[in-house]
Amino acid sequence: MIAFKFSRIWSRFQSHPCQGFFRNLSSLMAVQPIVISGPSGSGKSTLLTRLFKEFPNCFAFSVSHTTRKPREGEIHGKDYFFVAMEDFEKMISEGSFLEDAQFSGNRYGTSKMAVEMIQKSGKLCVLDVEVNGVKNIKQTDLNAKYIFVKPPSLEDLKKRLEGRGTESMESLQKRLDTAHEALQYAEQPGSYDHVIVNDDVDVAYDQLRKIVIDDIKSLSNGNA
Ligand SMILES: Nc1ncnc2c1ncn2[C@@H]1O[C@H](COP(=O)(O)OP(=O)(O)OP(=O)(O)O)[C@@H](O)[C@H]1O
């Protein structure tokens, strides 16, 4: 009975799409990080939460650098890399960031080092960035896979943001204004490798799963 259970568990472990991938460390460095983008409220977090839940050992977000002070409970290296402004600027001048931005007087950036740390840990790096981040990352040598999550319509987007209950009137309007820019950029040929229209969430998730998992499977089959 125990042997039967063990063999069932072992066969599931063996067939898990990440297993062969983890065995070959050199192949890790060949896996393209995933850059996911889309208007606020399009469903990026919803889709990624599903993906991370289904494959808890495969994916990780990179840890950003910031010049803002840590909040209570935040851990350096886990929540953020907290750095002084002069160190942040030095990193910019050295070309260490894939993208950086400024909010409320603080600087934030995704470093190449943070992405490499995830790749070395045996996970596939996921970057959730807004449209300017996508444009910036494209200027670097990061060989990423770009995925755009598109709402079925602006009307749906508005309803979802209202339904989420996280926005004030002002921030809702700001997000809808920004959505225009993101949707226009996504219309440009070559802007993204994949566009997922998040109408039915199950259909959208299946598309994301296929895009991501097929790559990992091909690596585990020794193609990398
Ligand atoms: N296919 C869908 N149909 C209906 N509602 C959806 C769908 N996908 C996501 N939602 C809902 O829309 C809201 C916005 O989704 P989510 O928070 O995942 O968006 P997001 O793109 O991650 O936004 P942000 O960039 O602001 O973090 C949530 O309340 C979510 O439950």
The ligand as an SDF file (V2000), in Angstrom:
LIG
                    3D

 31 33  0  0  0  0  0  0  0  0999 V2000
  -11.6360   37.0060  -16.6290 N   0  0  0  0  0  0  0  0  0  0  0  0
  -12.1120   37.7400  -15.6210 C   0  0  0  0  0  0  0  0  0  0  0  0
  -13.4390   37.9630  -15.5360 N   0  0  0  0  0  0  0  0  0  0  0  0
  -13.9560   38.7070  -14.5490 C   0  0  0  0  0  0  0  0  0  0  0  0
  -13.2130   39.2840  -13.5690 N   0  0  0  0  0  0  0  0  0  0  0  0
  -11.8980   39.0980  -13.5920 C   0  0  0  0  0  0  0  0  0  0  0  0
  -11.2600   38.3150  -14.6090 C   0  0  0  0  0  0  0  0  0  0  0  0
   -9.9200   38.3070  -14.3710 N   0  0  0  0  0  0  0  0  0  0  0  0
   -9.7380   39.0340  -13.2710 C   0  0  0  0  0  0  0  0  0  0  0  0
  -10.9080   39.4980  -12.7870 N   0  0  0  0  0  0  0  0  0  0  0  0
  -11.1160   40.3690  -11.6160 C   0  0  0  0  0  0  0  0  0  0  0  0
  -10.7160   41.6700  -12.0170 O   0  0  0  0  0  0  0  0  0  0  0  0
  -10.0720   42.3300  -10.9290 C   0  0  0  0  0  0  0  0  0  0  0  0
   -8.6910   42.7860  -11.3900 C   0  0  0  0  0  0  0  0  0  0  0  0
   -7.8510   41.6530  -11.5460 O   0  0  0  0  0  0  0  0  0  0  0  0
   -6.3220   41.6630  -11.0410 P   0  0  0  0  0  0  0  0  0  0  0  0
   -6.2310   42.2680   -9.6640 O   0  0  0  0  0  0  0  0  0  0  0  0
   -5.8030   40.2890  -11.2310 O   0  0  0  0  0  0  0  0  0  0  0  0
   -5.6850   42.6760  -12.1120 O   0  0  0  0  0  0  0  0  0  0  0  0
   -4.1630   43.1620  -12.2950 P   0  0  0  0  0  0  0  0  0  0  0  0
   -3.9490   43.2440  -13.7600 O   0  0  0  0  0  0  0  0  0  0  0  0
   -3.2470   42.2850  -11.5200 O   0  0  0  0  0  0  0  0  0  0  0  0
   -4.2200   44.6120  -11.6640 O   0  0  0  0  0  0  0  0  0  0  0  0
   -2.9900   45.5140  -11.0320 P   0  0  0  0  0  0  0  0  0  0  0  0
   -2.0350   45.7930  -12.1470 O   0  0  0  0  0  0  0  0  0  0  0  0
   -3.7160   46.7410  -10.5440 O   0  0  0  0  0  0  0  0  0  0  0  0
   -2.3950   44.7090   -9.9140 O   0  0  0  0  0  0  0  0  0  0  0  0
  -10.0530   41.3780   -9.7600 C   0  0  0  0  0  0  0  0  0  0  0  0
  -11.1030   41.7020   -8.8790 O   0  0  0  0  0  0  0  0  0  0  0  0
  -10.2590   40.0200  -10.4170 C   0  0  0  0  0  0  0  0  0  0  0  0
  -10.9040   39.1230   -9.5430 O   0  0  0  0  0  0  0  0  0  0  0  0
  1  2  1  0
  2  3  1  0
  2  7  2  0
  3  4  2  0
  4  5  1  0
  5  6  2  0
  6  7  1  0
  6 10  1  0
  7  8  1  0
  8  9  2  0
  9 10  1  0
 10 11  1  0
 11 12  1  0
 11 30  1  0
 12 13  1  0
 13 14  1  0
 13 28  1  0
 14 15  1  0
 15 16  1  0
 16 17  2  0
 16 18  1  0
 16 19  1  0
 19 20  1  0
 20 21  2  0
 20 22  1  0
 20 23  1  0
 23 24  1  0
 24 25  2  0
 24 26  1  0
 24 27  1  0
 28 29  1  0
 28 30  1  0
 30 31  1  0
M  END
$$$$
